[in-house]
Amino acid sequence: MPLREADVRRTALLFLIPLFIFYAISGIAKEDKKEEIPAGMEIIRIGDGQRLYLPKGTKTKRVGAQLILEDNSEYVAKRFSEMEIDIKALQAKIEAQEIEIEQLKKIINEIQNSQLISKENEKP
């Protein structure tokens, strides 16, 4: 008994609909699966879906198919020198703000003194 065209379509739909739903659900599951990156780290993608977690700012270099990472001692030395520069910049800002505070204190004292003098002059 030959299959009718309607039976073939119905069979195809019964097979394709669950297959489509399965792929849609698995695609959604992959999108929802977002990994949390540890603090201070970054992800470097290597080739086909491979990832490497490295400390932020680590220098990498590709030589052919190899990925060469910055040595730990070089990374630490670089980070310390960057931190020293940041600390010196913060110290300079603090010193500038302390000077501004002293200037503002002088201005406030001058205003208060001028108000006291003007009040004394107004008294009969």
Biopython code that builds the backbone (N, CA, C, O; Angstrom):
import numpy as np
from Bio.PDB.StructureBuilder import StructureBuilder

atoms = [
    (1, "MET", "N", (0.847, -1.170, 0.000)),
    (1, "MET", "CA", (0.000, 0.000, 0.000)),
    (1, "MET", "C", (0.896, 1.239, 0.000)),
    (1, "MET", "O", (1.667, 1.436, 0.939)),
    (2, "PRO", "N", (0.810, 2.069, -1.028)),
    (2, "PRO", "CA", (1.649, 3.248, -1.125)),
    (2, "PRO", "C", (1.214, 4.328, -0.135)),
    (2, "PRO", "O", (0.035, 4.455, 0.194)),
    (3, "LEU", "N", (2.200, 5.106, 0.333)),
    (3, "LEU", "CA", (1.904, 6.196, 1.272)),
    (3, "LEU", "C", (1.344, 7.381, 0.496)),
    (3, "LEU", "O", (1.817, 7.731, -0.585)),
    (4, "ARG", "N", (0.352, 7.962, 1.070)),
    (4, "ARG", "CA", (-0.211, 9.154, 0.455)),
    (4, "ARG", "C", (0.646, 10.361, 0.824)),
    (4, "ARG", "O", (1.401, 10.326, 1.796)),
    (5, "GLU", "N", (0.523, 11.407, 0.053)),
    (5, "GLU", "CA", (1.321, 12.630, 0.278)),
    (5, "GLU", "C", (0.993, 13.245, 1.631)),
    (5, "GLU", "O", (1.895, 13.766, 2.288)),
    (6, "ALA", "N", (-0.215, 13.209, 2.057)),
    (6, "ALA", "CA", (-0.624, 13.763, 3.353)),
    (6, "ALA", "C", (0.026, 12.983, 4.487)),
    (6, "ALA", "O", (0.442, 13.570, 5.486)),
    (7, "ASP", "N", (0.118, 11.650, 4.339)),
    (7, "ASP", "CA", (0.766, 10.839, 5.373)),
    (7, "ASP", "C", (2.262, 11.151, 5.470)),
    (7, "ASP", "O", (2.832, 11.180, 6.561)),
    (8, "VAL", "N", (2.874, 11.380, 4.334)),
    (8, "VAL", "CA", (4.299, 11.712, 4.327)),
    (8, "VAL", "C", (4.525, 13.042, 5.015)),
    (8, "VAL", "O", (5.454, 13.170, 5.812)),
    (9, "ARG", "N", (3.702, 14.029, 4.729)),
    (9, "ARG", "CA", (3.835, 15.354, 5.372)),
    (9, "ARG", "C", (3.625, 15.255, 6.879)),
    (9, "ARG", "O", (4.367, 15.849, 7.662)),
    (10, "ARG", "N", (2.599, 14.492, 7.275)),
    (10, "ARG", "CA", (2.283, 14.346, 8.696)),
    (10, "ARG", "C", (3.458, 13.664, 9.407)),
    (10, "ARG", "O", (3.842, 14.077, 10.501)),
    (11, "THR", "N", (4.011, 12.654, 8.811)),
    (11, "THR", "CA", (5.139, 11.945, 9.404)),
    (11, "THR", "C", (6.362, 12.866, 9.500)),
    (11, "THR", "O", (7.071, 12.868, 10.506)),
    (12, "ALA", "N", (6.593, 13.635, 8.456)),
    (12, "ALA", "CA", (7.723, 14.562, 8.463)),
    (12, "ALA", "C", (7.544, 15.620, 9.552)),
    (12, "ALA", "O", (8.491, 15.948, 10.267)),
    (13, "LEU", "N", (6.340, 16.146, 9.672)),
    (13, "LEU", "CA", (6.080, 17.147, 10.713)),
    (13, "LEU", "C", (6.232, 16.556, 12.107)),
    (13, "LEU", "O", (6.797, 17.196, 12.994)),
    (14, "LEU", "N", (5.737, 15.348, 12.305)),
    (14, "LEU", "CA", (5.866, 14.710, 13.616)),
    (14, "LEU", "C", (7.320, 14.451, 13.980)),
    (14, "LEU", "O", (7.666, 14.410, 15.160)),
    (15, "PHE", "N", (8.161, 14.280, 12.991)),
    (15, "PHE", "CA", (9.577, 14.076, 13.245)),
    (15, "PHE", "C", (10.316, 15.405, 13.402)),
    (15, "PHE", "O", (11.174, 15.537, 14.275)),
    (16, "LEU", "N", (9.990, 16.386, 12.565)),
    (16, "LEU", "CA", (10.723, 17.655, 12.551)),
    (16, "LEU", "C", (10.372, 18.570, 13.715)),
    (16, "LEU", "O", (11.251, 19.265, 14.226)),
    (17, "ILE", "N", (9.133, 18.593, 14.144)),
    (17, "ILE", "CA", (8.733, 19.503, 15.231)),
    (17, "ILE", "C", (9.472, 19.176, 16.524)),
    (17, "ILE", "O", (10.044, 20.088, 17.121)),
    (18, "PRO", "N", (9.496, 17.925, 16.992)),
    (18, "PRO", "CA", (10.271, 17.654, 18.217)),
    (18, "PRO", "C", (11.763, 17.934, 18.042)),
    (18, "PRO", "O", (12.428, 18.395, 18.970)),
    (19, "LEU", "N", (12.283, 17.651, 16.845)),
    (19, "LEU", "CA", (13.689, 17.932, 16.579)),
    (19, "LEU", "C", (13.971, 19.430, 16.680)),
    (19, "LEU", "O", (14.970, 19.832, 17.277)),
    (20, "PHE", "N", (13.113, 20.242, 16.111)),
    (20, "PHE", "CA", (13.256, 21.704, 16.189)),
    (20, "PHE", "C", (13.174, 22.181, 17.632)),
    (20, "PHE", "O", (13.975, 23.017, 18.050)),
    (21, "ILE", "N", (12.231, 21.669, 18.392)),
    (21, "ILE", "CA", (12.070, 22.072, 19.796)),
    (21, "ILE", "C", (13.320, 21.692, 20.590)),
    (21, "ILE", "O", (13.789, 22.473, 21.419)),
    (22, "PHE", "N", (13.861, 20.499, 20.343)),
    (22, "PHE", "CA", (15.065, 20.057, 21.044)),
    (22, "PHE", "C", (16.227, 21.004, 20.771)),
    (22, "PHE", "O", (16.919, 21.415, 21.702)),
    (23, "TYR", "N", (16.448, 21.353, 19.506)),
    (23, "TYR", "CA", (17.543, 22.254, 19.172)),
    (23, "TYR", "C", (17.327, 23.656, 19.732)),
    (23, "TYR", "O", (18.282, 24.307, 20.156)),
    (24, "ALA", "N", (16.095, 24.120, 19.736)),
    (24, "ALA", "CA", (15.810, 25.452, 20.287)),
    (24, "ALA", "C", (16.106, 25.477, 21.781)),
    (24, "ALA", "O", (16.705, 26.429, 22.281)),
    (25, "ILE", "N", (15.690, 24.438, 22.493)),
    (25, "ILE", "CA", (15.920, 24.389, 23.941)),
    (25, "ILE", "C", (17.409, 24.272, 24.250)),
    (25, "ILE", "O", (17.905, 24.936, 25.161)),
    (26, "SER", "N", (18.122, 23.437, 23.505)),
    (26, "SER", "CA", (19.556, 23.291, 23.770)),
    (26, "SER", "C", (20.302, 24.583, 23.449)),
    (26, "SER", "O", (21.286, 24.897, 24.119)),
    (27, "GLY", "N", (19.864, 25.338, 22.448)),
    (27, "GLY", "CA", (20.483, 26.629, 22.134)),
    (27, "GLY", "C", (20.243, 27.635, 23.235)),
    (27, "GLY", "O", (21.144, 28.398, 23.583)),
    (28, "ILE", "N", (19.041, 27.651, 23.792)),
    (28, "ILE", "CA", (18.726, 28.564, 24.893)),
    (28, "ILE", "C", (19.549, 28.197, 26.125)),
    (28, "ILE", "O", (20.042, 29.077, 26.831)),
    (29, "ALA", "N", (19.696, 26.910, 26.381)),
    (29, "ALA", "CA", (20.476, 26.473, 27.549)),
    (29, "ALA", "C", (21.929, 26.913, 27.423)),
    (29, "ALA", "O", (22.545, 27.302, 28.416)),
    (30, "LYS", "N", (22.481, 26.857, 26.221)),
    (30, "LYS", "CA", (23.864, 27.284, 26.037)),
    (30, "LYS", "C", (24.008, 28.780, 26.239)),
    (30, "LYS", "O", (25.012, 29.235, 26.786)),
    (31, "GLU", "N", (23.014, 29.559, 25.803)),
    (31, "GLU", "CA", (23.082, 31.012, 25.972)),
    (31, "GLU", "C", (22.960, 31.405, 27.438)),
    (31, "GLU", "O", (23.602, 32.359, 27.878)),
    (32, "ASP", "N", (22.141, 30.679, 28.200)),
    (32, "ASP", "CA", (21.955, 31.000, 29.612)),
    (32, "ASP", "C", (23.181, 30.628, 30.447)),
    (32, "ASP", "O", (23.365, 31.157, 31.543)),
    (33, "LYS", "N", (23.999, 29.745, 29.952)),
    (33, "LYS", "CA", (25.146, 29.271, 30.707)),
    (33, "LYS", "C", (26.306, 30.252, 30.543)),
    (33, "LYS", "O", (27.220, 30.021, 29.751)),
    (34, "LYS", "N", (26.257, 31.335, 31.292)),
    (34, "LYS", "CA", (27.326, 32.331, 31.248)),
    (34, "LYS", "C", (28.208, 32.131, 32.469)),
    (34, "LYS", "O", (27.740, 32.130, 33.607)),
    (35, "GLU", "N", (29.481, 31.963, 32.205)),
    (35, "GLU", "CA", (30.415, 31.741, 33.300)),
    (35, "GLU", "C", (30.798, 33.063, 33.940)),
    (35, "GLU", "O", (30.912, 34.091, 33.273)),
    (36, "GLU", "N", (30.993, 33.011, 35.238)),
    (36, "GLU", "CA", (31.472, 34.190, 35.941)),
    (36, "GLU", "C", (32.994, 34.194, 35.892)),
    (36, "GLU", "O", (33.649, 33.187, 36.162)),
    (37, "ILE", "N", (33.528, 35.334, 35.547)),
    (37, "ILE", "CA", (34.977, 35.479, 35.483)),
    (37, "ILE", "C", (35.464, 35.868, 36.869)),
    (37, "ILE", "O", (34.953, 36.828, 37.446)),
    (38, "PRO", "N", (36.430, 35.157, 37.414)),
    (38, "PRO", "CA", (36.939, 35.508, 38.739)),
    (38, "PRO", "C", (37.495, 36.942, 38.765)),
    (38, "PRO", "O", (37.961, 37.458, 37.750)),
    (39, "ALA", "N", (37.437, 37.556, 39.922)),
    (39, "ALA", "CA", (37.912, 38.932, 40.067)),
    (39, "ALA", "C", (39.384, 39.022, 39.701)),
    (39, "ALA", "O", (40.193, 38.186, 40.103)),
    (40, "GLY", "N", (39.715, 40.051, 38.930)),
    (40, "GLY", "CA", (41.098, 40.279, 38.544)),
    (40, "GLY", "C", (41.574, 39.421, 37.390)),
    (40, "GLY", "O", (42.755, 39.434, 37.046)),
    (41, "MET", "N", (40.658, 38.675, 36.792)),
    (41, "MET", "CA", (41.031, 37.784, 35.697)),
    (41, "MET", "C", (40.341, 38.217, 34.413)),
    (41, "MET", "O", (39.366, 38.968, 34.443)),
    (42, "GLU", "N", (40.849, 37.741, 33.293)),
    (42, "GLU", "CA", (40.228, 37.957, 32.001)),
    (42, "GLU", "C", (40.333, 36.667, 31.197)),
    (42, "GLU", "O", (41.171, 35.810, 31.478)),
    (43, "ILE", "N", (39.466, 36.543, 30.190)),
    (43, "ILE", "CA", (39.462, 35.347, 29.362)),
    (43, "ILE", "C", (40.141, 35.673, 28.043)),
    (43, "ILE", "O", (39.847, 36.691, 27.417)),
    (44, "ILE", "N", (41.042, 34.808, 27.629)),
    (44, "ILE", "CA", (41.681, 34.921, 26.316)),
    (44, "ILE", "C", (41.185, 33.720, 25.514)),
    (44, "ILE", "O", (41.300, 32.579, 25.962)),
    (45, "ARG", "N", (40.639, 33.976, 24.338)),
    (45, "ARG", "CA", (40.151, 32.889, 23.491)),
    (45, "ARG", "C", (41.303, 32.353, 22.640)),
    (45, "ARG", "O", (42.049, 33.104, 22.011)),
    (46, "ILE", "N", (41.414, 31.043, 22.649)),
    (46, "ILE", "CA", (42.476, 30.385, 21.886)),
    (46, "ILE", "C", (41.799, 29.411, 20.930)),
    (46, "ILE", "O", (41.278, 28.381, 21.355)),
    (47, "GLY", "N", (41.807, 29.727, 19.674)),
    (47, "GLY", "CA", (41.306, 28.782, 18.677)),
    (47, "GLY", "C", (39.837, 28.458, 18.822)),
    (47, "GLY", "O", (39.022, 29.325, 19.138)),
    (48, "ASP", "N", (39.503, 27.192, 18.585)),
    (48, "ASP", "CA", (38.111, 26.733, 18.499)),
    (48, "ASP", "C", (37.484, 26.550, 19.869)),
    (48, "ASP", "O", (37.504, 25.450, 20.422)),
    (49, "GLY", "N", (36.935, 27.608, 20.411)),
    (49, "GLY", "CA", (36.191, 27.526, 21.654)),
    (49, "GLY", "C", (37.033, 27.315, 22.895)),
    (49, "GLY", "O", (36.478, 27.193, 23.987)),
    (50, "GLN", "N", (38.323, 27.267, 22.776)),
    (50, "GLN", "CA", (39.164, 27.102, 23.956)),
    (50, "GLN", "C", (39.397, 28.461, 24.593)),
    (50, "GLN", "O", (39.606, 29.461, 23.906)),
    (51, "ARG", "N", (39.356, 28.477, 25.922)),
    (51, "ARG", "CA", (39.553, 29.727, 26.657)),
    (51, "ARG", "C", (40.618, 29.525, 27.713)),
    (51, "ARG", "O", (40.822, 28.430, 28.237)),
    (52, "LEU", "N", (41.285, 30.621, 28.001)),
    (52, "LEU", "CA", (42.342, 30.597, 29.007)),
    (52, "LEU", "C", (42.108, 31.756, 29.958)),
    (52, "LEU", "O", (41.973, 32.898, 29.519)),
    (53, "TYR", "N", (42.059, 31.477, 31.262)),
    (53, "TYR", "CA", (41.899, 32.519, 32.273)),
    (53, "TYR", "C", (43.280, 33.029, 32.664)),
    (53, "TYR", "O", (44.155, 32.256, 33.054)),
    (54, "LEU", "N", (43.460, 34.345, 32.553)),
    (54, "LEU", "CA", (44.733, 34.966, 32.905)),
    (54, "LEU", "C", (44.489, 36.184, 33.784)),
    (54, "LEU", "O", (43.415, 36.783, 33.721)),
    (55, "PRO", "N", (45.471, 36.560, 34.607)),
    (55, "PRO", "CA", (45.340, 37.821, 35.348)),
    (55, "PRO", "C", (45.242, 38.978, 34.359)),
    (55, "PRO", "O", (45.889, 38.964, 33.312)),
    (56, "LYS", "N", (44.426, 39.984, 34.699)),
    (56, "LYS", "CA", (44.259, 41.132, 33.807)),
    (56, "LYS", "C", (45.603, 41.793, 33.548)),
    (56, "LYS", "O", (46.401, 42.002, 34.462)),
    (57, "GLY", "N", (45.832, 42.115, 32.288)),
    (57, "GLY", "CA", (47.044, 42.812, 31.922)),
    (57, "GLY", "C", (48.215, 41.909, 31.573)),
    (57, "GLY", "O", (49.299, 42.399, 31.257)),
    (58, "THR", "N", (48.013, 40.592, 31.625)),
    (58, "THR", "CA", (49.095, 39.689, 31.259)),
    (58, "THR", "C", (49.351, 39.797, 29.760)),
    (58, "THR", "O", (48.426, 39.703, 28.952)),
    (59, "LYS", "N", (50.599, 39.994, 29.404)),
    (59, "LYS", "CA", (50.936, 40.103, 27.985)),
    (59, "LYS", "C", (51.038, 38.713, 27.377)),
    (59, "LYS", "O", (51.601, 37.791, 27.968)),
    (60, "THR", "N", (50.475, 38.589, 26.173)),
    (60, "THR", "CA", (50.559, 37.331, 25.441)),
    (60, "THR", "C", (51.153, 37.602, 24.071)),
    (60, "THR", "O", (51.030, 38.696, 23.521)),
    (61, "LYS", "N", (51.805, 36.567, 23.529)),
    (61, "LYS", "CA", (52.406, 36.709, 22.208)),
    (61, "LYS", "C", (52.226, 35.390, 21.470)),
    (61, "LYS", "O", (52.477, 34.318, 22.019)),
    (62, "ARG", "N", (51.788, 35.483, 20.219)),
    (62, "ARG", "CA", (51.637, 34.279, 19.402)),
    (62, "ARG", "C", (52.868, 34.104, 18.527)),
    (62, "ARG", "O", (53.296, 35.026, 17.833)),
    (63, "VAL", "N", (53.419, 32.916, 18.573)),
    (63, "VAL", "CA", (54.519, 32.549, 17.703)),
    (63, "VAL", "C", (54.077, 31.271, 16.996)),
    (63, "VAL", "O", (54.125, 30.180, 17.564)),
    (64, "GLY", "N", (53.653, 31.426, 15.766)),
    (64, "GLY", "CA", (53.101, 30.283, 15.049)),
    (64, "GLY", "C", (51.826, 29.836, 15.725)),
    (64, "GLY", "O", (50.898, 30.628, 15.890)),
    (65, "ALA", "N", (51.770, 28.581, 16.116)),
    (65, "ALA", "CA", (50.585, 28.047, 16.789)),
    (65, "ALA", "C", (50.714, 28.133, 18.307)),
    (65, "ALA", "O", (49.777, 27.786, 19.027)),
    (66, "GLN", "N", (51.852, 28.587, 18.794)),
    (66, "GLN", "CA", (52.071, 28.662, 20.241)),
    (66, "GLN", "C", (51.626, 30.013, 20.791)),
    (66, "GLN", "O", (51.744, 31.046, 20.131)),
    (67, "LEU", "N", (51.123, 29.975, 21.988)),
    (67, "LEU", "CA", (50.770, 31.194, 22.709)),
    (67, "LEU", "C", (51.753, 31.318, 23.874)),
    (67, "LEU", "O", (51.780, 30.478, 24.772)),
    (68, "ILE", "N", (52.551, 32.371, 23.842)),
    (68, "ILE", "CA", (53.562, 32.568, 24.881)),
    (68, "ILE", "C", (53.040, 33.612, 25.859)),
    (68, "ILE", "O", (52.670, 34.720, 25.471)),
    (69, "LEU", "N", (53.017, 33.235, 27.139)),
    (69, "LEU", "CA", (52.518, 34.120, 28.188)),
    (69, "LEU", "C", (53.678, 34.805, 28.889)),
    (69, "LEU", "O", (54.791, 34.282, 28.955)),
    (70, "GLU", "N", (53.391, 35.978, 29.405)),
    (70, "GLU", "CA", (54.370, 36.720, 30.196)),
    (70, "GLU", "C", (54.713, 35.915, 31.449)),
    (70, "GLU", "O", (53.832, 35.322, 32.071)),
    (71, "ASP", "N", (55.975, 35.898, 31.810)),
    (71, "ASP", "CA", (56.441, 35.182, 32.985)),
    (71, "ASP", "C", (55.834, 35.805, 34.251)),
    (71, "ASP", "O", (55.578, 37.008, 34.291)),
    (72, "ASN", "N", (55.608, 34.987, 35.277)),
    (72, "ASN", "CA", (55.007, 35.483, 36.522)),
    (72, "ASN", "C", (55.814, 36.614, 37.145)),
    (72, "ASN", "O", (55.247, 37.613, 37.587)),
    (73, "SER", "N", (57.134, 36.462, 37.180)),
    (73, "SER", "CA", (57.964, 37.492, 37.811)),
    (73, "SER", "C", (57.881, 38.798, 37.007)),
    (73, "SER", "O", (57.873, 39.880, 37.593)),
    (74, "GLU", "N", (57.821, 38.707, 35.687)),
    (74, "GLU", "CA", (57.679, 39.917, 34.865)),
    (74, "GLU", "C", (56.336, 40.584, 35.129)),
    (74, "GLU", "O", (56.251, 41.806, 35.246)),
    (75, "TYR", "N", (55.281, 39.762, 35.221)),
    (75, "TYR", "CA", (53.949, 40.303, 35.469)),
    (75, "TYR", "C", (53.891, 41.018, 36.814)),
    (75, "TYR", "O", (53.374, 42.131, 36.909)),
    (76, "VAL", "N", (54.421, 40.379, 37.850)),
    (76, "VAL", "CA", (54.390, 40.970, 39.197)),
    (76, "VAL", "C", (55.203, 42.258, 39.232)),
    (76, "VAL", "O", (54.770, 43.250, 39.818)),
    (77, "ALA", "N", (56.372, 42.249, 38.612)),
    (77, "ALA", "CA", (57.210, 43.452, 38.593)),
    (77, "ALA", "C", (56.497, 44.586, 37.851)),
    (77, "ALA", "O", (56.533, 45.735, 38.290)),
    (78, "LYS", "N", (55.861, 44.267, 36.744)),
    (78, "LYS", "CA", (55.138, 45.281, 35.977)),
    (78, "LYS", "C", (53.983, 45.867, 36.804)),
    (78, "LYS", "O", (53.780, 47.080, 36.837)),
    (79, "ARG", "N", (53.236, 44.984, 37.464)),
    (79, "ARG", "CA", (52.099, 45.452, 38.277)),
    (79, "ARG", "C", (52.566, 46.326, 39.446)),
    (79, "ARG", "O", (51.924, 47.329, 39.756)),
    (80, "PHE", "N", (53.680, 45.959, 40.102)),
    (80, "PHE", "CA", (54.193, 46.772, 41.203)),
    (80, "PHE", "C", (54.625, 48.146, 40.714)),
    (80, "PHE", "O", (54.362, 49.154, 41.370)),
    (81, "SER", "N", (55.283, 48.186, 39.567)),
    (81, "SER", "CA", (55.703, 49.502, 39.053)),
    (81, "SER", "C", (54.488, 50.341, 38.681)),
    (81, "SER", "O", (54.492, 51.553, 38.895)),
    (82, "GLU", "N", (53.440, 49.715, 38.122)),
    (82, "GLU", "CA", (52.204, 50.453, 37.817)),
    (82, "GLU", "C", (51.560, 50.967, 39.101)),
    (82, "GLU", "O", (51.062, 52.092, 39.149)),
    (83, "MET", "N", (51.574, 50.132, 40.144)),
    (83, "MET", "CA", (50.980, 50.541, 41.412)),
    (83, "MET", "C", (51.770, 51.683, 42.047)),
    (83, "MET", "O", (51.179, 52.584, 42.642)),
    (84, "GLU", "N", (53.091, 51.656, 41.930)),
    (84, "GLU", "CA", (53.909, 52.747, 42.465)),
    (84, "GLU", "C", (53.579, 54.061, 41.773)),
    (84, "GLU", "O", (53.492, 55.105, 42.420)),
    (85, "ILE", "N", (53.395, 54.009, 40.460)),
    (85, "ILE", "CA", (53.034, 55.212, 39.704)),
    (85, "ILE", "C", (51.675, 55.724, 40.167)),
    (85, "ILE", "O", (51.491, 56.927, 40.356)),
    (86, "ASP", "N", (50.715, 54.803, 40.352)),
    (86, "ASP", "CA", (49.382, 55.198, 40.818)),
    (86, "ASP", "C", (49.447, 55.810, 42.217)),
    (86, "ASP", "O", (48.777, 56.805, 42.492)),
    (87, "ILE", "N", (50.245, 55.220, 43.093)),
    (87, "ILE", "CA", (50.370, 55.732, 44.466)),
    (87, "ILE", "C", (50.974, 57.127, 44.466)),
    (87, "ILE", "O", (50.518, 58.003, 45.201)),
    (88, "LYS", "N", (52.002, 57.339, 43.640)),
    (88, "LYS", "CA", (52.623, 58.667, 43.560)),
    (88, "LYS", "C", (51.628, 59.699, 43.042)),
    (88, "LYS", "O", (51.600, 60.833, 43.520)),
    (89, "ALA", "N", (50.814, 59.309, 42.065)),
    (89, "ALA", "CA", (49.798, 60.228, 41.538)),
    (89, "ALA", "C", (48.775, 60.564, 42.620)),
    (89, "ALA", "O", (48.371, 61.719, 42.753)),
    (90, "LEU", "N", (48.357, 59.568, 43.390)),
    (90, "LEU", "CA", (47.403, 59.816, 44.482)),
    (90, "LEU", "C", (48.014, 60.718, 45.555)),
    (90, "LEU", "O", (47.330, 61.594, 46.085)),
    (91, "GLN", "N", (49.284, 60.515, 45.878)),
    (91, "GLN", "CA", (49.948, 61.362, 46.867)),
    (91, "GLN", "C", (50.006, 62.811, 46.381)),
    (91, "GLN", "O", (49.805, 63.741, 47.162)),
    (92, "ALA", "N", (50.279, 62.995, 45.100)),
    (92, "ALA", "CA", (50.322, 64.360, 44.548)),
    (92, "ALA", "C", (48.944, 65.010, 44.633)),
    (92, "ALA", "O", (48.837, 66.195, 44.948)),
    (93, "LYS", "N", (47.892, 64.245, 44.356)),
    (93, "LYS", "CA", (46.529, 64.788, 44.454)),
    (93, "LYS", "C", (46.202, 65.165, 45.896)),
    (93, "LYS", "O", (45.599, 66.207, 46.152)),
    (94, "ILE", "N", (46.602, 64.316, 46.829)),
    (94, "ILE", "CA", (46.333, 64.596, 48.246)),
    (94, "ILE", "C", (47.048, 65.869, 48.681)),
    (94, "ILE", "O", (46.468, 66.707, 49.372)),
    (95, "GLU", "N", (48.301, 66.015, 48.279)),
    (95, "GLU", "CA", (49.050, 67.222, 48.639)),
    (95, "GLU", "C", (48.400, 68.473, 48.046)),
    (95, "GLU", "O", (48.321, 69.506, 48.711)),
    (96, "ALA", "N", (47.937, 68.383, 46.801)),
    (96, "ALA", "CA", (47.271, 69.524, 46.164)),
    (96, "ALA", "C", (45.980, 69.856, 46.902)),
    (96, "ALA", "O", (45.656, 71.028, 47.095)),
    (97, "GLN", "N", (45.245, 68.829, 47.314)),
    (97, "GLN", "CA", (44.000, 69.070, 48.046)),
    (97, "GLN", "C", (44.277, 69.655, 49.427)),
    (97, "GLN", "O", (43.508, 70.489, 49.905)),
    (98, "GLU", "N", (45.354, 69.234, 50.071)),
    (98, "GLU", "CA", (45.703, 69.811, 51.373)),
    (98, "GLU", "C", (46.032, 71.291, 51.234)),
    (98, "GLU", "O", (45.654, 72.089, 52.092)),
    (99, "ILE", "N", (46.729, 71.668, 50.170)),
    (99, "ILE", "CA", (47.035, 73.081, 49.923)),
    (99, "ILE", "C", (45.747, 73.864, 49.702)),
    (99, "ILE", "O", (45.582, 74.964, 50.230)),
    (100, "GLU", "N", (44.832, 73.289, 48.916)),
    (100, "GLU", "CA", (43.545, 73.963, 48.670)),
    (100, "GLU", "C", (42.759, 74.123, 49.968)),
    (100, "GLU", "O", (42.123, 75.155, 50.184)),
    (101, "ILE", "N", (42.797, 73.113, 50.832)),
    (101, "ILE", "CA", (42.088, 73.190, 52.108)),
    (101, "ILE", "C", (42.659, 74.311, 52.967)),
    (101, "ILE", "O", (41.908, 75.065, 53.586)),
    (102, "GLU", "N", (43.978, 74.422, 53.007)),
    (102, "GLU", "CA", (44.606, 75.497, 53.777)),
    (102, "GLU", "C", (44.210, 76.872, 53.229)),
    (102, "GLU", "O", (43.943, 77.796, 53.998)),
    (103, "GLN", "N", (44.174, 77.003, 51.908)),
    (103, "GLN", "CA", (43.771, 78.267, 51.294)),
    (103, "GLN", "C", (42.314, 78.589, 51.634)),
    (103, "GLN", "O", (41.978, 79.736, 51.928)),
    (104, "LEU", "N", (41.455, 77.571, 51.592)),
    (104, "LEU", "CA", (40.048, 77.792, 51.937)),
    (104, "LEU", "C", (39.892, 78.180, 53.410)),
    (104, "LEU", "O", (39.057, 79.021, 53.744)),
    (105, "LYS", "N", (40.689, 77.572, 54.289)),
    (105, "LYS", "CA", (40.633, 77.938, 55.704)),
    (105, "LYS", "C", (41.015, 79.404, 55.898)),
    (105, "LYS", "O", (40.389, 80.116, 56.683)),
    (106, "LYS", "N", (42.048, 79.850, 55.177)),
    (106, "LYS", "CA", (42.457, 81.248, 55.277)),
    (106, "LYS", "C", (41.348, 82.177, 54.790)),
    (106, "LYS", "O", (41.068, 83.199, 55.416)),
    (107, "ILE", "N", (40.724, 81.819, 53.679)),
    (107, "ILE", "CA", (39.639, 82.651, 53.140)),
    (107, "ILE", "C", (38.482, 82.716, 54.120)),
    (107, "ILE", "O", (37.908, 83.783, 54.338)),
    (108, "ILE", "N", (38.135, 81.575, 54.715)),
    (108, "ILE", "CA", (37.028, 81.550, 55.691)),
    (108, "ILE", "C", (37.379, 82.404, 56.899)),
    (108, "ILE", "O", (36.531, 83.148, 57.391)),
    (109, "ASN", "N", (38.596, 82.313, 57.382)),
    (109, "ASN", "CA", (39.019, 83.136, 58.525)),
    (109, "ASN", "C", (38.961, 84.620, 58.188)),
    (109, "ASN", "O", (38.528, 85.435, 59.003)),
    (110, "GLU", "N", (39.405, 84.966, 56.973)),
    (110, "GLU", "CA", (39.342, 86.374, 56.550)),
    (110, "GLU", "C", (37.912, 86.873, 56.488)),
    (110, "GLU", "O", (37.625, 87.997, 56.901)),
    (111, "ILE", "N", (37.013, 86.045, 55.975)),
    (111, "ILE", "CA", (35.596, 86.438, 55.894)),
    (111, "ILE", "C", (35.018, 86.607, 57.292)),
    (111, "ILE", "O", (34.314, 87.578, 57.568)),
    (112, "GLN", "N", (35.319, 85.658, 58.170)),
    (112, "GLN", "CA", (34.802, 85.748, 59.536)),
    (112, "GLN", "C", (35.361, 86.985, 60.239)),
    (112, "GLN", "O", (34.627, 87.676, 60.945)),
    (113, "ASN", "N", (36.636, 87.267, 60.054)),
    (113, "ASN", "CA", (37.240, 88.457, 60.682)),
    (113, "ASN", "C", (36.620, 89.729, 60.129)),
    (113, "ASN", "O", (36.348, 90.659, 60.889)),
    (114, "SER", "N", (36.392, 89.792, 58.822)),
    (114, "SER", "CA", (35.792, 91.002, 58.248)),
    (114, "SER", "C", (34.361, 91.169, 58.729)),
    (114, "SER", "O", (33.912, 92.300, 58.914)),
    (115, "GLN", "N", (33.636, 90.091, 58.936)),
    (115, "GLN", "CA", (32.270, 90.192, 59.454)),
    (115, "GLN", "C", (32.287, 90.669, 60.902)),
    (115, "GLN", "O", (31.440, 91.468, 61.300)),
    (116, "LEU", "N", (33.247, 90.185, 61.697)),
    (116, "LEU", "CA", (33.347, 90.627, 63.089)),
    (116, "LEU", "C", (33.698, 92.113, 63.146)),
    (116, "LEU", "O", (33.137, 92.852, 63.955)),
    (117, "ILE", "N", (34.603, 92.544, 62.311)),
    (117, "ILE", "CA", (35.008, 93.956, 62.295)),
    (117, "ILE", "C", (33.832, 94.832, 61.880)),
    (117, "ILE", "O", (33.598, 95.890, 62.463)),
    (118, "SER", "N", (33.094, 94.381, 60.862)),
    (118, "SER", "CA", (31.960, 95.189, 60.408)),
    (118, "SER", "C", (30.865, 95.231, 61.473)),
    (118, "SER", "O", (30.192, 96.253, 61.601)),
    (119, "LYS", "N", (30.667, 94.176, 62.227)),
    (119, "LYS", "CA", (29.684, 94.167, 63.299)),
    (119, "LYS", "C", (30.111, 95.108, 64.432)),
    (119, "LYS", "O", (29.276, 95.789, 65.027)),
    (120, "GLU", "N", (31.405, 95.138, 64.723)),
    (120, "GLU", "CA", (31.904, 96.033, 65.781)),
    (120, "GLU", "C", (31.783, 97.488, 65.355)),
    (120, "GLU", "O", (31.515, 98.352, 66.189)),
    (121, "ASN", "N", (31.974, 97.770, 64.082)),
    (121, "ASN", "CA", (31.846, 99.129, 63.595)),
    (121, "ASN", "C", (30.394, 99.603, 63.571)),
    (121, "ASN", "O", (30.125, 100.800, 63.667)),
    (122, "GLU", "N", (29.467, 98.668, 63.443)),
    (122, "GLU", "CA", (28.044, 99.047, 63.393)),
    (122, "GLU", "C", (27.500, 99.385, 64.788)),
    (122, "GLU", "O", (26.517, 100.119, 64.892)),
    (123, "LYS", "N", (28.112, 98.870, 65.857)),
    (123, "LYS", "CA", (27.617, 99.140, 67.203)),
    (123, "LYS", "C", (27.847, 100.602, 67.539)),
    (123, "LYS", "O", (28.925, 101.138, 67.282)),
    (124, "PRO", "N", (26.828, 101.259, 68.121)),
    (124, "PRO", "CA", (26.972, 102.667, 68.491)),
    (124, "PRO", "C", (27.733, 102.896, 69.756)),
    (124, "PRO", "O", (27.916, 104.042, 70.167)),
]
sb = StructureBuilder()
sb.init_structure("model")
sb.init_model(0)
sb.init_chain("A")
sb.init_seg("    ")
for serial, (resi, resn, name, xyz) in enumerate(atoms, 1):
    if name == "N":
        sb.init_residue(resn, " ", resi, " ")
    sb.init_atom(name, np.array(xyz, "f"), 0.0, 1.0, " ", f" {name:<3s}", serial, name[0])
structure = sb.get_structure()
